[in-house]
Amino acid sequence: MTRSEPRRGMVLVTVLWSISLLSALAMAASVTFRGFAGVMAVERDQVQAEALLTAGLETAAGIVQTSSKSALAEVETTVTLGTGAVRARVNDEGGRIDIGKAPLEVLASMFRSVGASEAAARIVAQRIVDRRSGNASRPDGAGRPSNEAPQMPSTPFADIAQLVSIQGMEPNWIAAIAPLTTVFGDQTVNPLTAPADVIAALPGVDAQRVAAFLNARRSSPLDADRLVRILGPAQQYLAVKPQRVASVDLAAELANGYATTAHAVIVVLPQDSQPYRVLTWTPMPYAKVSIWGRSMAQR
């Protein structure tokens, strides 16, 4: 073997190693590119789905703005765009019991309607009233002693889940009252938009009155005077009011099957600088069941 032959062998090994390294780099670049393309596709789907949700929210706000001659109760609409479709369900928050404003009697009756005993319902209702006024209750359910320094009013409830901090509150009660309650309502309930379970939870309302009320509302949905009279003593807890605050359940689905849902609470105020304002926005995983009971498609 001549002296040049070892050098040629080393050069050949170097070339082969270089080719292997370049192949590995090419494969890595290919995998990275495919991963980047996948990420970009997901981000594109998310952006388009969010745009659909926004379109649904804008449509819902328009419904609220024009609701003076109709009742915002289970109002549904669908918006179809080039990328997909979004469905919105709109409900008046004034048709629910506001835990931050409702009278003690209403709160106690509501807890009784979901299974609390008479005594327990009264105690937790009193503690809620004390908490929201800054007059924290003692463990025995009594109010603040007269010789105790008054406390500053506490921040109003921002979410139903905050009721878990009320002593004596059962988690199953909170879950049961969630569809009946709000933190964006008033001292009274709107009879034109209140769900049947809300009407049934009011003081002095039995099954017969609920049935008569619902029948009357189906035949005369805007006859408030007739409706409140049917509920007898509970009419003091009812009042028709402008439908300014609404909950909006949204479900968007792209043409490729990517889907997502969200829940929002919006307010439409007269002479506001904005057409509407978003009070809460809660995105939901797109794999969850939609608000209409149909499983949303998953990529």
Secondary structure, 3 states (H helix, E strand, C coil): CCCHHHHHHHHHHHHHHHHHHHHHHHHHHHHHHHHHHHHHHHHHHHHHHHHHHHHHHHHHHHHHHCHHHCCCCCEEEEEECCCEEEEEEEEEHHHCEECCCCCHHHHHHHHHHCCCCHHHHHHHHHHHHHHHHCCCCCCCCCCCCCCCCCCCCCCCCCCHHHHHHCCCCCHHHHHHHHHHEECCCCCCECCCCCCHHHHHCCCCCCHHHHHHHHHHHHHCCCCHHHHHHHCHHHHHHECCCCCCEEEEEEEEEECCCCEEEEEEEEECCCCCCCCCEEEEEEEECCCCECCCCCECCCC
